[in-house]
């Protein structure tokens, strides 16, 4: 017995595509080819291996590499104004990077012509930079008032490093919610129906997050049980682990009373140390301790002396508690 084709939103079976090109969709969505199977078990399996090898540091060479990683993996709601090489095309007043867009769209073009590029979407290749560059190019050519669908990039296509002005600053703005989806808080306040409901759900799921002002790429966030500081660092992994171990063994790895360095993430080729903080410690209160830690870390990174037995033990503990996000 043949499998039924998936149903479209109007409850009709979707027709198999006849042009030979199967678009990229979410891993758990029905495959657009009409097979009735989920994408990840059908054409998604081939797509996952169709494009080049994994790029370990996709944002290397871009200004604010550490913040790119943070916005990709850690920050719920944030935006950054991007500067293109050669300036903006006619009819495009701005290009804005956003952590996530409504319905997980890869990008959208507002009625005004402004482009929003989503960062936290699933990608079709092993190079996030190439995927995002492909989406950006298509967004610039999309008619205003439309979203950009997922798409498999050309393996030889440009990367973000080819499209963005790498001399321009990268200055994230962290938001308390996703009102930026609608352009402004005033417009968000007017939202009704499903748009308002979607916005409310997204806001309820977002953890309160603040980017520290005194150090680079360090983000405070609050959870129901405790607060955390997650700090994306650009240093080579082995050198950084040695330095953290020296500080940990010396009792100098905390950010003050009641705080504790608990481990680290590895994300897009960079290491992200994580501290547990008491629920009473806010972002403002961790600014000075983080700056002081940064100075101690700089001194530890400069040391070339062999690790002591106690430092090696500390390093082993840190390495064992490291989690790879990507």
Secondary structure by P-SEA (a helix, b strand, c coil): ccccccccccccccccccccbbbbccccccccccccccccccaaaaaaaccccccccccccccaaaaaaaaacccccbbbbbbccccccccccbbbbbcccccccccccccccbbbbbcccccccccaaaaaaaaaaaaaaccccccccccccccccccccccccccbbbbbbbbcccccccccaaaaaacccaaaaaaaaaaaaccbbbbbccccbbbbbbcccbbbbbbbbcccaaaaaaaaaaaaaaccccccccccccbbbbcccbbbbbbbbccccccccaaaaaaaaaaaaaaaaaccccccaaaaaaaaaaaaaccccc
